[in-house]
Amino acid sequence: MDAREIKSPEVLPATHRRKRLGLYFLESDDRRTALGGGYTSGATPVNIRGKPLSELSISKTGGWIAAFFIFGNEMAERMAYFGLSVNMVAFMFYIMHRPFESSANAVNNFLGISQASSVLGGFLADAYLGRYWTIAIFTTIYLAGLTGITLAATMTILMPNQDKCDQIALLLGNCEPAKQWQMLYLYSVLYVTAFGAAGIRPCVSSFGADQFDERSPGYKDHLDRFFNFFYLSVTVGAIVAFTAVVYIQIKHGWGSAFASLAVAMGMSNLVFFLGTPLYRHRLPGGSPLTRVAQVLVAAFRKRNASFQNSELVGLYELPGKRSAIKGSSKIVHTEDFRCLDKAALKLKEDGVDPSPWRLCTVTQVEEIKILLKLLPVPACTIMLNLILTEFLTLSVQQAYTLNTHMGHLKLPVTCMPVFPGLSIFLLLSLYYSVFVPLSRRITGHPHGASQLQRVGIGLAVSIVSVAWAGVFERYRRHYAIEHGYEASFLTPMEDLSAYWLLIQYCLIGIAEVFCIVGLLEFLYEEAPDAMRSIGSAYAAVAGGLGCFGATILNNIVKSVTGNAEKREPSWLSQNINTGRFDYLYWLLTVMSVINFCVFSYAAHRYQYRAKQVTEIREQANVQPSSKEHIGP
């Protein structure tokens, strides 16, 4: 393999015994400012056939028009996701006659799997299929799953007998339960839908961001606005799910409600395919798992080699601007995780054409470092996603005990989660006219706040939201007991409005905007070029782990706080008036505060890639004599 090594000085002064290896790797190009002002060959946009786009073709493709075709697909996917999350628990309880607790856990698991399995979709997109074909295949699978769910809600053979099953019979558990094969069918189509979402979620945001020209002066502004508009489309899908789909269910039944989700998904697929001639594509870079394994194996093989070894030839990298990884530009060397640098140490024993399982390029090593350095940030958003999952179920149970009238209009309880969506919509609408100018005066940041600052703001607001939820739940429970509603947990209390829940709903909506939008932009910007879908999958996996975490936490709370023998209800008793939801909310508050402290520490230590490039180049200019290049 034609390669260039970067050789360390044979004799180092005492002050340079511990070499800063970054000074000896200056062949990398900053992915935003490639040499010559053009694209590096690895990051060049291509057409759907994989051929590089000419300057004329680039000017005719991509941009906001292409992005809006992609927005429709995400809007429909989110509409289906939230439509199922808010309706499937009730469908399993009222139609399939499953206990509320097991129905909620089943839906939580569906939500978790649909997000956690996004790593698979991100892997396929980055390794083999590319983002376009991954979306095209998995969005079709998603549509098939929604069609199957529609059949489960319309064909009587797929449902248990509904005769003599009124509300009292449901509460007493006297309704005919669904047969095992009926539940097996429902779970099968539900998880087919989850599998379809796994290929859409990590790719849509990255594919949309790919439509903007990295060389244009306004690239950063376009990217910032794109992720805000992207999340606005997510919010619109959620609002439609919590209003129109709920209305269709009440007026026309479960079959029509789920059919509306399938029709919306089918129409969005059509719109997505109509935009095909406008899209810019990026070449898949080959299996990222293989590259990760090669770095780990090569580093392990050279674990005993010293950076001061006299046989050290240098750090291994291809010459010029071309990267060894298809679909990626070079990545500048950094000082973190120096044990992994040994995978790029070229020793004399490696020979002329070494195996990639013995010697890796610096860019390949840096990919792994970046993935490791990114992990703490999305990991800290798991807590927010756990709170969002709890709110989806617990807040609805709270709303059943409250008066949901707005004047003469009575809102269905399942419409209550629309209010976080409305707060998100309002905030995103005012973001650039209100928040950015105000925060710019405080922080001096051109976008008002950096990506990590926005994530931190979101986590801080989520603490306030869940703390308020605990305060209000304590008051609601005390009111119910004091006014004789303790046993009537499905009877609304006429004098206590459900709109007190709007405070926690709106706060969690604000938290979601800052945290998730900032996270998506952060992961896209910081992830390696050939692993951007996997980077975006980090956010989805955090969401999935939040759903699983909610299920695990609920099970732990029930087992620890309840005692069936002594007839002591758990905190999460089905009768909310005898349970202690307020204790759970305060437990979440404490966990959120601890999580925020961990995030603050991780964010303080994190250094953005663009800043790393600048610092290393400045160090190189200060010590120009400390590097020596050897030709290929």
Solvent accessible surface area in square Angstrom, and as a share of the most:
residue,aa,sasa,rsa
1,M,114,0.51
2,D,88,0.46
3,A,10,0.08
4,R,61,0.22
5,E,21,0.09
6,I,1,0.01
7,K,46,0.20
8,S,14,0.09
9,P,39,0.24
10,E,149,0.67
11,V,129,0.74
12,L,26,0.13
13,P,79,0.49
14,A,74,0.58
15,T,122,0.71
16,H,69,0.31
17,R,150,0.55
18,R,196,0.72
19,K,10,0.04
20,R,113,0.41
21,L,3,0.02
22,G,2,0.02
23,L,11,0.05
24,Y,7,0.03
25,F,0,0.00
26,L,34,0.17
27,E,29,0.13
28,S,1,0.01
29,D,4,0.02
30,D,24,0.12
31,R,23,0.08
32,R,47,0.17
33,T,94,0.54
34,A,9,0.07
35,L,105,0.52
36,G,87,0.83
37,G,56,0.54
38,G,28,0.27
39,Y,35,0.13
40,T,4,0.02
41,S,71,0.46
42,G,14,0.14
43,A,4,0.03
44,T,31,0.18
45,P,1,0.00
46,V,4,0.03
47,N,43,0.22
48,I,57,0.29
49,R,189,0.69
50,G,26,0.25
51,K,125,0.53
52,P,97,0.61
53,L,23,0.11
54,S,63,0.41
55,E,112,0.50
56,L,118,0.59
57,S,37,0.24
58,I,9,0.04
59,S,85,0.55
60,K,137,0.58
61,T,20,0.12
62,G,12,0.11
63,G,23,0.22
64,W,64,0.23
65,I,120,0.61
66,A,0,0.00
67,A,0,0.00
68,F,114,0.48
69,F,55,0.23
70,I,1,0.00
71,F,9,0.04
72,G,21,0.20
73,N,0,0.00
74,E,5,0.02
75,M,66,0.29
76,A,8,0.06
77,E,0,0.00
78,R,24,0.09
79,M,23,0.10
80,A,1,0.00
81,Y,12,0.05
82,F,29,0.12
83,G,0,0.00
84,L,0,0.00
85,S,8,0.05
86,V,14,0.08
87,N,1,0.01
88,M,0,0.00
89,V,15,0.08
90,A,16,0.12
91,F,1,0.00
92,M,0,0.00
93,F,26,0.11
94,Y,76,0.29
95,I,28,0.14
96,M,1,0.00
97,H,20,0.09
98,R,77,0.28
99,P,78,0.49
100,F,43,0.18
101,E,85,0.38
102,S,38,0.24
103,S,1,0.00
104,A,12,0.10
105,N,28,0.14
106,A,9,0.07
107,V,3,0.02
108,N,5,0.03
109,N,47,0.24
110,F,2,0.01
111,L,4,0.02
112,G,0,0.00
113,I,64,0.33
114,S,0,0.00
115,Q,19,0.09
116,A,26,0.20
117,S,31,0.20
118,S,0,0.00
119,V,68,0.39
120,L,74,0.37
121,G,0,0.00
122,G,0,0.00
123,F,35,0.15
124,L,42,0.21
125,A,2,0.02
126,D,5,0.03
127,A,4,0.03
128,Y,129,0.49
129,L,63,0.31
130,G,9,0.09
131,R,19,0.07
132,Y,10,0.04
133,W,123,0.43
134,T,0,0.00
135,I,0,0.00
136,A,7,0.05
137,I,78,0.40
138,F,7,0.03
139,T,0,0.00
140,T,75,0.44
141,I,47,0.24
142,Y,1,0.01
143,L,50,0.25
144,A,60,0.47
145,G,1,0.01
146,L,2,0.01
147,T,63,0.36
148,G,8,0.07
149,I,1,0.01
150,T,21,0.12
151,L,77,0.38
152,A,2,0.01
153,A,10,0.08
154,T,71,0.41
155,M,89,0.40
156,T,111,0.64
157,I,111,0.56
158,L,19,0.09
159,M,32,0.14
160,P,5,0.03
161,N,76,0.39
162,Q,71,0.32
163,D,104,0.54
164,K,195,0.83
165,C,29,0.17
166,D,89,0.46
167,Q,101,0.45
168,I,119,0.61
169,A,13,0.10
170,L,23,0.11
171,L,75,0.38
172,L,123,0.61
173,G,61,0.59
174,N,108,0.55
175,C,14,0.08
176,E,75,0.34
177,P,85,0.53
178,A,11,0.09
179,K,103,0.43
180,Q,161,0.72
181,W,119,0.42
182,Q,7,0.03
183,M,12,0.05
184,L,117,0.58
185,Y,62,0.23
186,L,0,0.00
187,Y,58,0.22
188,S,52,0.34
189,V,17,0.10
190,L,0,0.00
191,Y,69,0.26
192,V,61,0.35
193,T,1,0.00
194,A,0,0.00
195,F,84,0.35
196,G,0,0.00
197,A,2,0.02
198,A,0,0.00
199,G,0,0.00
200,I,0,0.00
201,R,27,0.10
202,P,0,0.00
203,C,0,0.00
204,V,0,0.00
205,S,2,0.01
206,S,0,0.00
207,F,3,0.01
208,G,0,0.00
209,A,0,0.00
210,D,2,0.01
211,Q,0,0.00
212,F,9,0.04
213,D,30,0.16
214,E,13,0.06
215,R,78,0.29
216,S,38,0.24
217,P,146,0.92
218,G,25,0.24
219,Y,7,0.03
220,K,97,0.41
221,D,75,0.39
222,H,69,0.31
223,L,1,0.01
224,D,2,0.01
225,R,100,0.36
226,F,0,0.00
227,F,1,0.01
228,N,6,0.03
229,F,81,0.34
230,F,8,0.03
231,Y,14,0.05
232,L,35,0.17
233,S,7,0.05
234,V,8,0.05
235,T,3,0.02
236,V,44,0.25
237,G,0,0.00
238,A,8,0.06
239,I,31,0.16
240,V,50,0.29
241,A,0,0.00
242,F,8,0.03
243,T,51,0.30
244,A,45,0.35
245,V,0,0.00
246,V,1,0.00
247,Y,125,0.47
248,I,46,0.23
249,Q,34,0.15
250,I,93,0.47
251,K,123,0.52
252,H,126,0.56
253,G,27,0.26
254,W,36,0.13
255,G,9,0.09
256,S,45,0.29
257,A,0,0.00
258,F,2,0.01
259,A,32,0.25
260,S,23,0.15
261,L,1,0.01
262,A,13,0.10
263,V,90,0.52
264,A,22,0.17
265,M,0,0.00
266,G,24,0.23
267,M,124,0.55
268,S,9,0.06
269,N,10,0.05
270,L,112,0.56
271,V,58,0.33
272,F,0,0.00
273,F,82,0.34
274,L,115,0.57
275,G,0,0.00
276,T,30,0.18
277,P,107,0.67
278,L,55,0.27
279,Y,6,0.02
280,R,16,0.06
281,H,18,0.08
282,R,27,0.10
283,L,61,0.30
284,P,29,0.18
285,G,10,0.09
286,G,27,0.25
287,S,19,0.12
288,P,2,0.01
289,L,114,0.57
290,T,55,0.32
291,R,18,0.07
292,V,35,0.20
293,A,36,0.28
294,Q,20,0.09
295,V,0,0.00
296,L,93,0.46
297,V,56,0.32
298,A,0,0.00
299,A,12,0.09
300,F,127,0.53
301,R,126,0.46
302,K,7,0.03
303,R,123,0.45
304,N,133,0.68
305,A,14,0.11
306,S,53,0.34
307,F,28,0.12
308,Q,103,0.46
309,N,52,0.27
310,S,110,0.71
311,E,80,0.36
312,L,21,0.10
313,V,32,0.18
314,G,1,0.01
315,L,5,0.03
316,Y,7,0.03
317,E,0,0.00
318,L,5,0.03
319,P,30,0.19
320,G,38,0.37
321,K,81,0.34
322,R,134,0.49
323,S,8,0.05
324,A,49,0.38
325,I,9,0.05
326,K,115,0.49
327,G,6,0.06
328,S,0,0.00
329,S,1,0.01
330,K,1,0.00
331,I,6,0.03
332,V,11,0.07
333,H,1,0.00
334,T,8,0.04
335,E,45,0.20
336,D,55,0.29
337,F,86,0.36
338,R,63,0.23
339,C,88,0.53
340,L,14,0.07
341,D,2,0.01
342,K,35,0.15
343,A,0,0.00
344,A,2,0.02
345,L,1,0.00
346,K,21,0.09
347,L,10,0.05
348,K,146,0.62
349,E,108,0.48
350,D,12,0.06
351,G,39,0.37
352,V,137,0.79
353,D,102,0.53
354,P,14,0.09
355,S,53,0.34
356,P,63,0.39
357,W,98,0.35
358,R,68,0.25
359,L,5,0.03
360,C,2,0.01
361,T,7,0.04
362,V,1,0.00
363,T,0,0.00
364,Q,14,0.06
365,V,1,0.00
366,E,1,0.00
367,E,0,0.00
368,I,7,0.04
369,K,0,0.00
370,I,7,0.04
371,L,21,0.10
372,L,69,0.34
373,K,37,0.16
374,L,0,0.00
375,L,84,0.42
376,P,57,0.36
377,V,1,0.01
378,P,5,0.03
379,A,49,0.38
380,C,7,0.04
381,T,0,0.00
382,I,44,0.22
383,M,17,0.08
384,L,1,0.00
385,N,19,0.10
386,L,11,0.06
387,I,1,0.00
388,L,34,0.17
389,T,6,0.03
390,E,1,0.00
391,F,6,0.02
392,L,41,0.21
393,T,18,0.11
394,L,7,0.03
395,S,0,0.00
396,V,18,0.11
397,Q,28,0.12
398,Q,0,0.00
399,A,0,0.00
400,Y,63,0.24
401,T,1,0.01
402,L,2,0.01
403,N,29,0.15
404,T,4,0.02
405,H,80,0.36
406,M,95,0.42
407,G,71,0.68
408,H,198,0.88
409,L,108,0.54
410,K,108,0.46
411,L,32,0.16
412,P,39,0.24
413,V,19,0.11
414,T,22,0.13
415,C,11,0.06
416,M,0,0.00
417,P,5,0.03
418,V,8,0.04
419,F,24,0.10
420,P,17,0.10
421,G,4,0.04
422,L,82,0.41
423,S,15,0.10
424,I,8,0.04
425,F,85,0.35
426,L,107,0.53
427,L,33,0.16
428,L,13,0.06
429,S,63,0.41
430,L,78,0.39
431,Y,3,0.01
432,Y,55,0.21
433,S,77,0.50
434,V,71,0.41
435,F,38,0.16
436,V,7,0.04
437,P,48,0.30
438,L,101,0.50
439,S,11,0.07
440,R,106,0.39
441,R,205,0.75
442,I,147,0.75
443,T,64,0.37
444,G,58,0.56
445,H,55,0.24
446,P,91,0.57
447,H,30,0.13
448,G,0,0.00
449,A,3,0.02
450,S,18,0.11
451,Q,18,0.08
452,L,11,0.06
453,Q,85,0.38
454,R,6,0.02
455,V,0,0.00
456,G,10,0.10
457,I,60,0.30
458,G,0,0.00
459,L,4,0.02
460,A,37,0.29
461,V,29,0.17
462,S,3,0.02
463,I,30,0.15
464,V,84,0.48
465,S,0,0.00
466,V,0,0.00
467,A,31,0.24
468,W,66,0.23
469,A,0,0.00
470,G,0,0.00
471,V,79,0.46
472,F,6,0.02
473,E,0,0.00
474,R,124,0.45
475,Y,118,0.45
476,R,0,0.00
477,R,45,0.17
478,H,111,0.50
479,Y,31,0.12
480,A,0,0.00
481,I,68,0.35
482,E,113,0.51
483,H,93,0.42
484,G,65,0.62
485,Y,53,0.20
486,E,75,0.34
487,A,87,0.68
488,S,47,0.30
489,F,39,0.16
490,L,60,0.30
491,T,65,0.38
492,P,50,0.32
493,M,1,0.00
494,E,111,0.50
495,D,123,0.64
496,L,7,0.04
497,S,39,0.25
498,A,0,0.00
499,Y,41,0.16
500,W,123,0.43
501,L,0,0.00
502,L,42,0.21
503,I,69,0.35
504,Q,0,0.00
505,Y,3,0.01
506,C,45,0.27
507,L,40,0.20
508,I,2,0.01
509,G,0,0.00
510,I,52,0.26
511,A,0,0.00
512,E,24,0.11
513,V,1,0.01
514,F,12,0.05
515,C,0,0.00
516,I,22,0.11
517,V,2,0.01
518,G,0,0.00
519,L,1,0.01
520,L,18,0.09
521,E,7,0.03
522,F,0,0.00
523,L,0,0.00
524,Y,2,0.01
525,E,8,0.03
526,E,9,0.04
527,A,0,0.00
528,P,0,0.00
529,D,11,0.06
530,A,6,0.04
531,M,0,0.00
532,R,1,0.00
533,S,0,0.00
534,I,17,0.09
535,G,0,0.00
536,S,5,0.03
537,A,0,0.00
538,Y,32,0.12
539,A,14,0.11
540,A,7,0.05
541,V,30,0.17
542,A,3,0.02
543,G,1,0.01
544,G,0,0.00
545,L,78,0.39
546,G,0,0.00
547,C,4,0.03
548,F,55,0.23
549,G,18,0.17
550,A,0,0.00
551,T,13,0.08
552,I,101,0.51
553,L,22,0.11
554,N,14,0.07
555,N,67,0.34
556,I,92,0.47
557,V,7,0.04
558,K,49,0.21
559,S,85,0.55
560,V,113,0.65
561,T,35,0.20
562,G,25,0.24
563,N,50,0.26
564,A,98,0.76
565,E,169,0.76
566,K,140,0.59
567,R,218,0.80
568,E,88,0.40
569,P,70,0.44
570,S,16,0.10
571,W,64,0.23
572,L,18,0.09
573,S,21,0.13
574,Q,86,0.38
575,N,27,0.14
576,I,3,0.01
577,N,1,0.01
578,T,39,0.22
579,G,0,0.00
580,R,48,0.17
581,F,1,0.01
582,D,0,0.00
583,Y,77,0.29
584,L,0,0.00
585,Y,0,0.00
586,W,82,0.29
587,L,61,0.30
588,L,0,0.00
589,T,22,0.13
590,V,85,0.49
591,M,61,0.27
592,S,4,0.02
593,V,66,0.38
594,I,106,0.54
595,N,24,0.12
596,F,63,0.26
597,C,77,0.46
598,V,81,0.47
599,F,6,0.03
600,S,47,0.30
601,Y,139,0.53
602,A,18,0.14
603,A,24,0.18
604,H,161,0.72
605,R,167,0.61
606,Y,35,0.13
607,Q,59,0.26
608,Y,59,0.22
609,R,23,0.08
610,A,62,0.48
611,K,113,0.48
612,Q,15,0.07
613,V,15,0.08
614,T,71,0.41
615,E,60,0.27
616,I,12,0.06
617,R,87,0.32
618,E,96,0.43
619,Q,54,0.24
620,A,8,0.06
621,N,118,0.60
622,V,118,0.68
623,Q,60,0.26
624,P,85,0.53
625,S,107,0.69
626,S,21,0.13
627,K,63,0.27
628,E,90,0.41
629,H,79,0.35
630,I,62,0.31
631,G,47,0.45
632,P,107,0.68
